[in-house]
Amino acid sequence: MWYIGVPVADRFDRFYRYLLFQLDAFYIEIAYAVNLNIITRLTAFDNTDLLEPYLETISIDLSWEDKN
């Protein structure tokens, strides 16, 4: 995943670090248990509703101009 997916965001809660990647038209969320040092869940989805927990941390710059 680290070599073919594009890292999008990460977030933390009390026990887990969540890493979000984009792979083509899909998103992959990896749940990593920090205290156990293991990956506990891998979730693939294409429903953008599941991006909700990441929306405050994702920066999207829409202020581009066509220079032609």
C-alpha positions, -999 to +999 in steps of 0.1 A: +000+000+000+028+024+009+043+021-026+012+022-049-014+042-029-014+079-025-014+090+011-043+114+018-046+119+055-043+104+089-061+107+122-058+095+158-081+084+185-074+070+219-059+036+208-056+038+170-039+056+142-058+056+110-041+061+077-061+070+046-048+062+011-063+066-024-058+039-049-074+046-083-111+052-076-109+036-041-099+047-006-081+024+018-082+030+055-056+012+077-063+010+114-031+006+134-032-002+171-003+019+184+000+001+218+001-034+201+022-023+171-001-041+147-025-034+119-060-044+131-082-035+102-080-027+065-110-012+049-115-005+011-143+017+000-155+040-028-182+058-009-171+094-001-194+095+029-168+075+048-143+103+044-162+124+069-137+118+098-109+132+076-125+163+061-111+187+086-076+176+079-076+173+041-065+204+023-078+209-012-067+239-032-092+249-058-077+282-066-058+272-098-059+292-131-057+282-167-025+299-179-034+296-216 
